[in-house]
Each structure stands twice: as C-alpha cells, then as structure tokens.
C-alpha cells in the first residue's frame, strides 16, 4: 500500500513545474495560472450576471475596478515594503471594498452584485492557488 502511495505521489510531483512552455516561450507558472484564473473569474461573473438578470453594464466597471484594485494594491505594497507580497485575504477585502463602493455610487442593488463579485474572486483564488503550488511560493514546497 505504501509503495503505491509513493508511486502516486511521485507521478503527481512530475506535474509540478515552476515554468510553463507555451508557443516556444517560457512563462512563470504563477502568472499563467493567474491569467487563466482571471479569464475564468470574468467568465463566471458575467455568466452569473446574465443568468440572474443583472446588468452587464454595471458589472463591467466593477470588474475593471476589481482588477485595478488587485494590481494597485500589489504595487502599493511593493513600494511601501520594498518586496512583492501577495496576500489573498488582503486583496479579497480590498477588491470587495472597491466593488461595494462602486456599486453604491451607481445606485445598484449592492448584495446581488457583491455576491456575483465574490464568486468571481473565489474562482480567481482557486486557480491562483494552483499557480502558488506550481511556483512553490505559498504552498507546495517539500
């Protein structure tokens, strides 16, 4: 039993790579998975908006604000601390705060748009964590 578990573990270890080779270029796995996560998050969010009868014209600026907040907070943290530190909950709180502020300014039903936004943030976090595993930055180091 232990031998088969070790074989299984070894086969999974071969999947973990810090870099991805795409179209003749080498890309950092973390960035690739974050990009995939962003595309999936936006797709999920817009699909839910359409399904729930909410306005995509309201959600589009919320998505732009969320992405800008994500990158802006990452850059501000790097400027202040001198190093890149991506903290999941820190960014989630900032993104949700920005979304709440924007939805409030647009005088739209806040909870409906925040629910959809949080599911998109969750999708981004799930795929981003796979990127963390591949890079060995947060989780996955032996």
N, C-alpha and C positions, 0 to 999 in steps of 0.2 A: 504494500500500500504506500509506504513512504517513498519507495523508488518511483512509483508512477506519479506521485505528487511532485517530486523533484524534477521529473521529466517535463511535466506540465508547466511548472514554474520556469524552467529553462526555456521552453518554447515561447512562453509569454515574454520573457526577458529579451528575446530577439526582436520583438516588435517595438521596443522602446528605443527611440533614436532621437538625439538632440537636434538633428537636421533632417530636412525632407528634400529630396531631389525631385524637382519639377521642371520640365521643359529645359533641361540642360543647365539649370541653375540650382544652387544650394540655398535653401531658406531655413531660418531657425524654426524649429517645430512649434515653439510657443507662439510666434507670430502667425504661422499658418493656421493653427487651431483657433487663435483669437479672431482671425479674419473669417474663418468658417463659422465660428460662434456668432459673430456679428451678423452675417448673412442669414443664418438660421433664426436668430432673435428677431430681426426685422421682418422676416417672412412670417414667423409665428404671430408676431404682434399685428401685422396688417391683416393676416387671415382672421384672427380673432376679432379685430375691429369690424371687418366686413360681416362676419358671422353674427356679431352682436348688434349690428345695425348702427354702430358708431361712425363718426365721420373720419375718413382717412385724411381729410384736410386739417383736422385738429391733431391727429396722431403724427402726421409727418413732421411738423415743427417740434413736437415732443421728442421724437426720435433724434432729430438733429441736435436738440438741446442736450439729450442724454449722452450722445456721442461726444459732443463738445465738452460736456462736464467731465466725462471719463478722461479724455485726453488732457483737458485743462488741469484737472486735479493731479494727474500723473506728472505733468510738467511742473506745476507749482510745488509739489512735494520734492521733486528732484532739485529745484532751485533752492528751496529752504534747507533741505537736509544734505544736499550735495551727493545724494545717491538715489537711484531708482528704487522705489518701494511701492509695490502694487499690493494693496491690502483689500481683499474682497469686500468686507463689510463696510469699510470706509468709503469705497467707491459706490456701493449699493445705496448707502444712505444719501450721499451727495446726488446721485442720479435721481433717486426718488424725490428728494427735496426740490431739485430743479424742475422735475416733471410736475410736481404739485403746484409749484409757483406759476409755471406757465399755463397749466390747465385752469388755475384760478383766475389768472389775468384774462384768459379767453372766455371766462364765464361759462364753462362747460361742466357737466357732471363729473366731479372730481373722482369719486370712488370707482366709477366704471373705467375711466382712463388709467387710473393708478393700478387697478387690478391687471389690466392688459399689459401695462408697462412692467410690472413686477414679474409677470410670466416671461416676458422678453429678457429681462435682466437675469432671471433664473436660467434660461436657456443659454445665454452668453456665459454664465458662470460655470455651467456643467461642461460645456465644450472647452472653455478656458482652463478648467482643471485638468482636462486631458493634456492640454498643452503644458501645464505645470509638471505633470507626470513625465512627459516626453523630455522636457528640459531638465528635470530634476531640481527645479528651483524651490518649490514649496513642499511637494510630496514626491515620493518615489526614489529618493536616494537610498542606496542599500545601507 
